[in-house]
Amino acid sequence: MPRPGKEPIPTPAPTPLRESLTIQLTLSGRDLEHFNAYREAVHALNPDNWSKALKEAYTGVSTQQWHYGSLKATAGEALASVLYEQAETQLRTPAAD
């Protein structure tokens, strides 16, 4: 742990991309599980998909939003990590001319 006033200096952020980047991404294994969890959470958070009983339950909606909101955030972070790794790999690989 750094001493007060001696915080580590962060490394510079990567240069922002200024043009389109096309990534072909294949999801399998754990990555596919994250994608399915994200899809499930998005579906479950949409009020159009809620049952009448859930809408009328005293704590049903807040429980639904808490559970699936957390699932969506976790799965979304995992998917963003996969996408980041793929993009970085592609950017480091010289283009075939």
C-alpha positions in Angstrom: 0.0 0.0 0.0 1.5 3.4 -1.0 2.2 6.0 1.6 -0.2 9.0 1.8 0.8 11.5 -0.8 2.8 8.9 -2.7 0.0 7.4 -4.7 1.2 5.4 -7.7 1.1 7.2 -11.0 -1.3 5.5 -13.4 0.1 4.3 -16.7 -1.2 6.3 -19.7 -4.5 5.2 -21.2 -4.4 3.6 -24.6 -4.8 5.9 -27.5 -8.5 6.3 -28.4 -9.5 4.7 -31.6 -10.5 7.2 -34.3 -11.8 4.9 -37.0 -14.0 1.9 -37.1 -12.8 -1.4 -35.7 -14.5 -4.6 -36.9 -14.1 -7.5 -34.6 -15.1 -11.1 -35.4 -15.9 -12.6 -32.0 -16.7 -16.2 -31.3 -18.1 -16.9 -27.9 -17.8 -20.4 -26.4 -17.5 -22.0 -23.0 -17.6 -19.5 -20.1 -17.9 -16.5 -22.5 -21.1 -18.0 -23.9 -22.4 -18.5 -20.4 -21.8 -14.8 -19.7 -23.6 -13.8 -22.8 -26.6 -16.0 -22.0 -26.7 -14.6 -18.4 -26.6 -11.1 -19.8 -29.5 -11.9 -22.2 -31.5 -13.5 -19.4 -31.0 -10.4 -17.2 -32.0 -8.0 -19.9 -35.1 -10.0 -20.6 -36.0 -10.2 -16.8 -35.4 -6.5 -16.2 -37.9 -5.5 -19.0 -41.2 -4.7 -17.2 -43.1 -6.0 -20.4 -41.9 -9.5 -19.4 -43.0 -9.4 -15.8 -46.0 -11.4 -14.7 -49.0 -9.7 -13.1 -48.2 -11.4 -9.8 -44.7 -10.0 -9.9 -45.9 -6.5 -10.6 -48.4 -6.7 -7.7 -46.0 -8.2 -5.2 -44.9 -5.8 -2.5 -41.2 -6.6 -2.8 -41.3 -8.6 -6.1 -40.2 -5.8 -8.4 -37.4 -4.5 -6.2 -36.1 -8.1 -5.7 -36.3 -8.7 -9.4 -34.4 -5.5 -10.2 -31.7 -6.1 -7.6 -31.1 -9.8 -8.6 -31.1 -9.3 -12.3 -29.4 -5.9 -12.2 -26.5 -7.5 -10.4 -26.4 -10.4 -12.9 -26.5 -8.0 -15.8 -23.6 -5.9 -14.4 -21.4 -8.9 -13.7 -22.1 -10.6 -17.1 -21.7 -7.2 -18.9 -18.3 -6.7 -17.3 -17.2 -10.2 -18.3 -18.3 -9.6 -21.9 -16.6 -6.2 -22.0 -13.4 -7.9 -20.9 -13.7 -10.5 -23.7 -14.3 -7.8 -26.2 -11.4 -5.7 -24.9 -9.0 -8.7 -25.1 -10.1 -9.5 -28.6 -9.7 -5.9 -29.7 -6.3 -5.5 -28.1 -5.1 -8.8 -29.8 -6.4 -7.6 -33.1 -4.7 -4.2 -32.8 -1.4 -5.8 -31.9 -1.5 -8.1 -34.8 -0.1 -6.6 -38.0 -2.7 -6.3 -40.8 -2.2 -8.6 -43.7 -1.8 -6.6 -46.9 
